[in-house]
């Protein structure tokens, strides 16, 4: 039985390590790229003017406006849903945020009737836009970790969609 020379064995080990490192880096790169494709607004830029604050959201590949906001000072993923009456929060996320489950209600959704619980969000921040005392619904049937920003939040803002971008504007006077 013949053995490989020590230099050849070391070369094979180094080649394996290079492949492993390459696969690791490619996986991280494409994972981060995929996250950016789903949420192109993880860091929202705000613009302030005389009497207003604006935030621009880029649509993702599916045309949805998603991003990262602060809910009562904690980061949360969100998706704009102008078809929803209230801000809808998955039960798991609401529990982590310490939101109280108030009066139970049944609401009609695109997926049928669902049970939820009234709650209030003290502070909702999108970039430099800050909303206070926003009506919300803890929704146990809402899957995932994304909060749906419904009209209870959106009605406090002016919003315009154009060319794959959603402009949110809050007047400050």
Protein Blocks (a to p, Z undefined) as FASTA:
>chain_A
ZZddfklmmmmmmmmmmmmmmmmmmmmmmmmmmmmmmmmmlbccddddehiacddddddf
kopacddddeehiacdddddfkbmbacddfklmmmnopacddddddddfkbccddddddd
fbacehjbccehiacdddfklgcjbdcddfklmmmpccddeehiacddddfZZ
